[in-house]
Amino acid sequence: MKISLLVFTLFLFPAVLNAQEIDKAIWKDYSPAFVVYNRSTEKTTSVDPVRDAQRLIPCSTFKIYNTLIGLELGLIKGPDDPWYNWDGVKRDFDGWNKDLSLRDAFRVSAVPAYQILARQVGDARMKEYIEKIGYGSQDISAGVDIFWLPRPDTTSITISAEEQVDLLNKLLDGKLPFSGKNIAILRDIMMVEKTEKGTLYGKTGSGMGSDGKWNLGWFVGFLEHGGSTYVFACNITGGENPSGIAAKQIVIDYFKAQGLL
């Protein structure tokens, strides 16, 4: 497996470290799904095809599409306009305990803000968009304001790393039901890091178990390097506290090891 991955990765990327060295440096004890698609060469790097095809709860990575739906319906204006009015309820994440613009809410992954947005979209319109997009299992029966979140004893929508990459490719190709203006707003708020080598766009997502510990981490998005764009999706399970932050660092370490960021 590692030999074939090494050959494929060296073919796809101008690697600085070989795949085996990268595995030791970034995967730690996590079980990863990691798909990278080079839009210039149309080549895909896959770490574990079985894990890459496994559908899991998207967690806050669904905010990518919740944002676009809200923009399309006129429920959100610009990225920096006032949007979420804090209800005064103190929550565990300090970044949620204040008024937020769209940019701020996306950056701190404010679940309460996006739950309000989902209720404003409503069941019928949300279901219509989910079906038009073709988002994963398309199951929103758990409730319009929780279907993307891990909850005990509920059936949530699920999606694989492969499907996340496919959807982002369609989005960048203009094949999803969203305007260029709103996609540009999304790109703006998705920017994570910019270096002399490349610009990284993405969204994290984290799932927590009943024990209060992280048990699922996502990071999905795309990287622009020179004239090429690399669309990616990573999720991690197992190990010690897999979270969106950990998944994001894995992706950043990977692209920096390839000399792309």
VOPAGU-2260 file (C-alpha; in pm, 1 decimal, decimal comma):
REM VOPAGU-2260
SITE   aa  ch    i         X         Y         Z
SITE  MET   A    0       0,0       0,0       0,0
SITE  LYS   A    1     272,4     245,8     100,2
SITE  ILE   A    2     480,8     162,3    -207,8
SITE  SER   A    3     191,6     222,9    -446,5
SITE  LEU   A    4     102,2     543,7    -262,8
SITE  LEU   A    5     462,4     661,7    -287,7
SITE  VAL   A    6     473,8     604,4    -663,7
SITE  PHE   A    7     135,6     771,6    -717,1
SITE  THR   A    8     219,2    1067,0    -493,9
SITE  LEU   A    9     553,6    1129,8    -660,5
SITE  PHE   A   10     381,6    1121,2    -999,2
SITE  LEU   A   11     119,1    1369,7    -885,4
SITE  PHE   A   12     321,0    1613,9    -674,1
SITE  PRO   A   13     670,3    1767,6    -680,9
SITE  ALA   A   14     729,7    1596,7    -345,8
SITE  VAL   A   15     987,8    1717,4     -97,7
SITE  LEU   A   16     926,1    1423,9     137,8
SITE  ASN   A   17     829,2    1079,7      16,8
SITE  ALA   A   18     494,0     933,8     118,1
SITE  GLN   A   19     636,9     707,7     386,8
SITE  GLU   A   20     807,6    1000,0     560,7
SITE  ILE   A   21     490,0    1206,3     538,0
SITE  ASP   A   22     285,4     921,6     687,8
SITE  LYS   A   23     512,2     908,1     991,5
SITE  ALA   A   24     513,5    1283,6    1031,8
SITE  ILE   A   25     142,1    1363,7    1010,5
SITE  TRP   A   26     -90,4    1066,2    1059,7
SITE  LYS   A   27       7,9     993,1    1420,7
SITE  ASP   A   28    -232,2     727,1    1551,2
SITE  TYR   A   29    -538,1     849,5    1361,1
SITE  SER   A   30    -732,5     648,4    1104,8
SITE  PRO   A   31    -743,5     885,7     807,3
SITE  ALA   A   32    -943,9     935,8     493,9
SITE  PHE   A   33    -760,8    1175,6     262,5
SITE  VAL   A   34    -840,3    1253,5    -100,6
SITE  VAL   A   35    -659,3    1514,1    -310,0
SITE  TYR   A   36    -766,3    1591,7    -666,5
SITE  ASN   A   37    -541,1    1794,8    -895,1
SITE  ARG   A   38    -774,5    1988,4   -1124,4
SITE  SER   A   39    -495,0    2055,3   -1374,0
SITE  THR   A   40    -382,1    1695,4   -1424,1
SITE  GLU   A   41    -715,9    1533,2   -1326,0
SITE  LYS   A   42    -521,8    1293,0   -1104,0
SITE  THR   A   43    -635,6    1179,1    -760,5
SITE  THR   A   44    -425,7    1085,2    -459,0
SITE  SER   A   45    -601,4     852,0    -215,9
SITE  VAL   A   46    -449,9     731,1     109,3
SITE  ASP   A   47    -707,6     462,6     189,4
SITE  PRO   A   48    -980,6     395,8     -72,9
SITE  VAL   A   49   -1200,9     214,0     178,5
SITE  ARG   A   50   -1191,5     497,5     433,0
SITE  ASP   A   51   -1221,4     758,4     157,3
SITE  ALA   A   52   -1555,1     604,6      51,5
SITE  GLN   A   53   -1689,5     575,6     407,1
SITE  ARG   A   54   -1977,6     811,6     478,5
SITE  LEU   A   55   -1959,1     999,9     808,0
SITE  ILE   A   56   -2147,6    1290,3     963,4
SITE  PRO   A   57   -2019,1    1611,3     797,8
SITE  CYS   A   58   -2031,2    1820,6    1116,6
SITE  SER   A   59   -1949,3    2184,2    1048,4
SITE  THR   A   60   -1814,1    2123,4     697,9
SITE  PHE   A   61   -2182,7    2150,1     598,0
SITE  LYS   A   62   -2154,0    2522,5     676,5
SITE  ILE   A   63   -2002,9    2557,4     327,3
SITE  TYR   A   64   -2338,7    2474,6     172,1
SITE  ASN   A   65   -2554,7    2620,6     448,7
SITE  THR   A   66   -2376,2    2949,6     378,9
SITE  LEU   A   67   -2438,4    2928,5       4,5
SITE  ILE   A   68   -2805,8    2839,9      51,6
SITE  GLY   A   69   -2849,2    3133,9     289,6
SITE  LEU   A   70   -2682,0    3369,3      42,2
SITE  GLU   A   71   -2892,4    3244,0    -249,3
SITE  LEU   A   72   -3214,0    3295,8     -54,1
SITE  GLY   A   73   -3111,3    3645,1      57,2
SITE  LEU   A   74   -3101,6    3543,1     424,1
SITE  ILE   A   75   -2737,4    3655,0     445,6
SITE  LYS   A   76   -2599,1    3969,2     286,7
SITE  GLY   A   77   -2226,1    4044,2     262,5
SITE  PRO   A   78   -1948,2    3870,1     452,5
SITE  ASP   A   79   -1894,5    4153,7     698,4
SITE  ASP   A   80   -2249,4    4282,4     746,7
SITE  PRO   A   81   -2413,2    4228,8    1089,3
SITE  TRP   A   82   -2575,1    3886,9    1085,9
SITE  TYR   A   83   -2596,6    3682,9    1406,4
SITE  ASN   A   84   -2734,8    3860,0    1713,4
SITE  TRP   A   85   -2617,6    3676,7    2023,5
SITE  ASP   A   86   -2908,6    3569,0    2242,2
SITE  GLY   A   87   -2713,1    3619,0    2564,4
SITE  VAL   A   88   -2690,5    3247,1    2639,0
SITE  LYS   A   89   -2335,2    3165,1    2747,8
SITE  ARG   A   90   -2200,2    2865,3    2557,5
SITE  ASP   A   91   -1880,8    2662,1    2591,7
SITE  PHE   A   92   -1707,2    2831,8    2298,1
SITE  ASP   A   93   -1626,9    3196,5    2377,9
SITE  GLY   A   94   -1626,7    3291,9    2010,6
SITE  TRP   A   95   -1999,2    3217,9    1993,0
SITE  ASN   A   96   -2090,9    3449,0    2281,3
SITE  LYS   A   97   -2118,8    3775,2    2088,5
SITE  ASP   A   98   -2272,5    3927,6    1776,3
SITE  LEU   A   99   -2109,5    3793,9    1461,2
SITE  SER   A  100   -2077,9    3874,7    1092,9
SITE  LEU   A  101   -2089,0    3588,8     842,1
SITE  ARG   A  102   -1708,9    3592,9     822,1
SITE  ASP   A  103   -1678,7    3572,3    1200,0
SITE  ALA   A  104   -1943,8    3302,3    1234,8
SITE  PHE   A  105   -1779,7    3089,4     966,5
SITE  ARG   A  106   -1434,8    3133,5    1120,5
SITE  VAL   A  107   -1542,8    3032,1    1472,7
SITE  SER   A  108   -1787,9    2774,1    1332,8
SITE  ALA   A  109   -2077,8    2918,4    1531,2
SITE  VAL   A  110   -2336,1    2641,4    1548,6
SITE  PRO   A  111   -2613,0    2859,7    1698,9
SITE  ALA   A  112   -2586,4    3107,9    1410,4
SITE  TYR   A  113   -2611,9    2835,6    1148,7
SITE  GLN   A  114   -2897,1    2663,7    1329,1
SITE  ILE   A  115   -3097,3    2985,9    1310,0
SITE  LEU   A  116   -3011,6    3010,3     940,7
SITE  ALA   A  117   -3125,3    2651,7     879,8
SITE  ARG   A  118   -3459,0    2722,9    1047,5
SITE  GLN   A  119   -3500,6    3029,4     828,4
SITE  VAL   A  120   -3430,2    2818,4     519,9
SITE  GLY   A  121   -3691,8    2569,8     639,9
SITE  ASP   A  122   -3741,2    2199,3     580,3
SITE  ALA   A  123   -3884,4    2220,0     228,8
SITE  ARG   A  124   -3623,4    2453,9      82,4
SITE  MET   A  125   -3336,5    2278,3     261,2
SITE  LYS   A  126   -3451,3    1940,3     127,4
SITE  GLU   A  127   -3477,9    2085,9    -223,2
SITE  TYR   A  128   -3123,6    2223,4    -213,6
SITE  ILE   A  129   -2978,5    1905,3     -60,9
SITE  GLU   A  130   -3132,3    1705,5    -346,1
SITE  LYS   A  131   -3018,2    1951,8    -614,6
SITE  ILE   A  132   -2665,9    1944,7    -475,9
SITE  GLY   A  133   -2670,1    1566,9    -430,9
SITE  TYR   A  134   -2522,5    1599,3     -83,1
SITE  GLY   A  135   -2419,5    1259,8      54,1
SITE  SER   A  136   -2704,6    1047,6     187,7
SITE  GLN   A  137   -2946,6    1344,0     153,3
SITE  ASP   A  138   -3112,0    1250,8     485,2
SITE  ILE   A  139   -3227,1    1556,3     682,5
SITE  SER   A  140   -3493,0    1370,4     882,2
SITE  ALA   A  141   -3312,7    1433,0    1212,4
SITE  GLY   A  142   -3430,5    1795,2    1195,7
SITE  VAL   A  143   -3354,4    2095,9     980,6
SITE  ASP   A  144   -3131,7    2256,1    1245,3
SITE  ILE   A  145   -2935,9    1947,2    1355,7
SITE  PHE   A  146   -2914,4    1704,4    1062,3
SITE  TRP   A  147   -2545,2    1774,9     997,1
SITE  LEU   A  148   -2445,7    1743,7    1364,5
SITE  PRO   A  149   -2365,1    1426,8    1563,6
SITE  ARG   A  150   -2650,9    1350,9    1802,3
SITE  PRO   A  151   -2726,1    1035,6    2004,8
SITE  ASP   A  152   -3013,6     822,7    1880,4
SITE  THR   A  153   -3077,0    1028,7    1566,6
SITE  THR   A  154   -3014,7     961,5    1199,5
SITE  SER   A  155   -2801,7    1235,4    1048,2
SITE  ILE   A  156   -2692,0    1310,9     695,2
SITE  THR   A  157   -2361,3    1147,1     602,7
SITE  ILE   A  158   -2103,1    1205,4     332,3
SITE  SER   A  159   -1767,3    1055,8     232,9
SITE  ALA   A  160   -1436,1    1226,9     167,0
SITE  GLU   A  161   -1470,7    1125,2    -199,3
SITE  GLU   A  162   -1812,2    1289,5    -218,3
SITE  GLN   A  163   -1686,3    1606,0     -49,2
SITE  VAL   A  164   -1418,1    1638,6    -317,9
SITE  ASP   A  165   -1666,7    1569,0    -596,2
SITE  LEU   A  166   -1903,6    1839,2    -469,1
SITE  LEU   A  167   -1626,8    2097,8    -434,6
SITE  ASN   A  168   -1515,7    2023,9    -790,2
SITE  LYS   A  169   -1870,4    2081,1    -912,2
SITE  LEU   A  170   -1887,0    2401,6    -710,0
SITE  LEU   A  171   -1564,7    2535,2    -862,6
SITE  ASP   A  172   -1691,7    2433,7   -1207,9
SITE  GLY   A  173   -2012,5    2631,3   -1154,9
SITE  LYS   A  174   -2224,8    2315,1   -1176,2
SITE  LEU   A  175   -2413,3    2364,1    -848,7
SITE  PRO   A  176   -2718,8    2593,1    -808,8
SITE  PHE   A  177   -2528,2    2891,5    -669,7
SITE  SER   A  178   -2438,3    3222,8    -832,0
SITE  GLY   A  179   -2082,5    3328,2    -906,1
SITE  LYS   A  180   -2127,5    3624,2    -671,0
SITE  ASN   A  181   -2216,9    3401,9    -378,0
SITE  ILE   A  182   -1940,9    3152,0    -454,9
SITE  ALA   A  183   -1696,6    3446,2    -449,3
SITE  ILE   A  184   -1824,3    3544,6    -103,2
SITE  LEU   A  185   -1775,7    3187,4      14,4
SITE  ARG   A  186   -1420,5    3174,8    -123,5
SITE  ASP   A  187   -1342,7    3496,7      61,2
SITE  ILE   A  188   -1453,6    3368,0     400,8
SITE  MET   A  189   -1300,2    3022,8     341,9
SITE  MET   A  190    -941,8    3149,7     310,0
SITE  VAL   A  191    -732,2    2989,5     583,8
SITE  GLU   A  192    -369,1    3060,5     498,6
SITE  LYS   A  193    -172,7    3238,8     227,2
SITE  THR   A  194     198,3    3197,1     166,2
SITE  GLU   A  195     437,0    3279,7    -118,4
SITE  LYS   A  196     369,5    2932,4    -256,4
SITE  GLY   A  197      -5,8    2897,4    -232,3
SITE  THR   A  198    -341,5    2991,2     -83,6
SITE  LEU   A  199    -541,9    2747,0     126,3
SITE  TYR   A  200    -921,9    2756,7     155,3
SITE  GLY   A  201   -1115,7    2526,0     383,2
SITE  LYS   A  202   -1364,0    2445,4     656,9
SITE  THR   A  203   -1317,0    2229,7     962,5
SITE  GLY   A  204   -1572,4    2007,0    1129,1
SITE  SER   A  205   -1557,8    1821,9    1460,5
SITE  GLY   A  206   -1771,9    1551,3    1617,4
SITE  MET   A  207   -1790,7    1489,0    1991,2
SITE  GLY   A  208   -1897,9    1172,6    2169,5
SITE  SER   A  209   -2119,6    1138,2    2475,4
SITE  ASP   A  210   -1801,9    1134,4    2686,2
SITE  GLY   A  211   -1728,0    1494,2    2586,1
SITE  LYS   A  212   -1423,0    1399,0    2380,3
SITE  TRP   A  213   -1367,2    1461,0    2009,5
SITE  ASN   A  214   -1416,5    1148,3    1800,2
SITE  LEU   A  215   -1424,5    1284,8    1443,0
SITE  GLY   A  216   -1232,2    1556,8    1264,8
SITE  TRP   A  217   -1287,1    1698,4     913,1
SITE  PHE   A  218   -1105,8    1950,9     697,5
SITE  VAL   A  219   -1221,7    2006,2     339,9
SITE  GLY   A  220   -1144,6    2270,1      78,4
SITE  PHE   A  221    -896,6    2352,2    -193,9
SITE  LEU   A  222    -545,8    2484,0    -241,9
SITE  GLU   A  223    -433,5    2719,2    -518,3
SITE  HIS   A  224     -67,8    2682,1    -614,0
SITE  GLY   A  225      61,5    2857,5    -922,7
SITE  GLY   A  226    -185,6    2776,9   -1196,3
SITE  SER   A  227    -312,8    2460,2   -1031,4
SITE  THR   A  228    -593,4    2392,5    -785,5
SITE  TYR   A  229    -594,6    2092,2    -553,0
SITE  VAL   A  230    -932,5    1996,8    -408,3
SITE  PHE   A  231    -912,9    1791,1     -89,2
SITE  ALA   A  232   -1108,6    1628,4     189,2
SITE  CYS   A  233    -964,0    1477,9     504,5
SITE  ASN   A  234   -1135,1    1312,7     797,5
SITE  ILE   A  235    -979,2    1138,5    1095,3
SITE  THR   A  236   -1112,9     898,4    1356,1
SITE  GLY   A  237    -950,2     691,0    1628,5
SITE  GLY   A  238    -639,5     799,7    1810,1
SITE  GLU   A  239    -640,2    1074,3    2070,1
SITE  ASN   A  240    -912,1    1340,5    2036,1
SITE  PRO   A  241    -947,3    1356,8    1656,3
SITE  SER   A  242   -1088,7    1701,1    1573,7
SITE  GLY   A  243   -1121,9    1946,3    1288,9
SITE  ILE   A  244    -820,2    2136,7    1417,1
SITE  ALA   A  245    -611,1    1819,0    1404,1
SITE  ALA   A  246    -738,5    1734,3    1054,1
SITE  LYS   A  247    -658,0    2086,9     934,2
SITE  GLN   A  248    -302,9    2061,4    1063,0
SITE  ILE   A  249    -257,8    1728,3     884,9
SITE  VAL   A  250    -362,2    1885,6     554,2
SITE  ILE   A  251    -140,4    2189,9     608,0
SITE  ASP   A  252     158,3    1969,4     695,8
SITE  TYR   A  253      93,1    1755,1     389,3
SITE  PHE   A  254      80,5    2044,3     143,5
SITE  LYS   A  255     382,8    2213,2     298,2
SITE  ALA   A  256     574,0    1885,9     271,9
SITE  GLN   A  257     485,4    1882,5     -98,9
SITE  GLY   A  258     615,7    2238,6    -141,4
SITE  LEU   A  259     268,8    2361,8    -239,7
SITE  LEU   A  260     197,4    2588,6      58,2
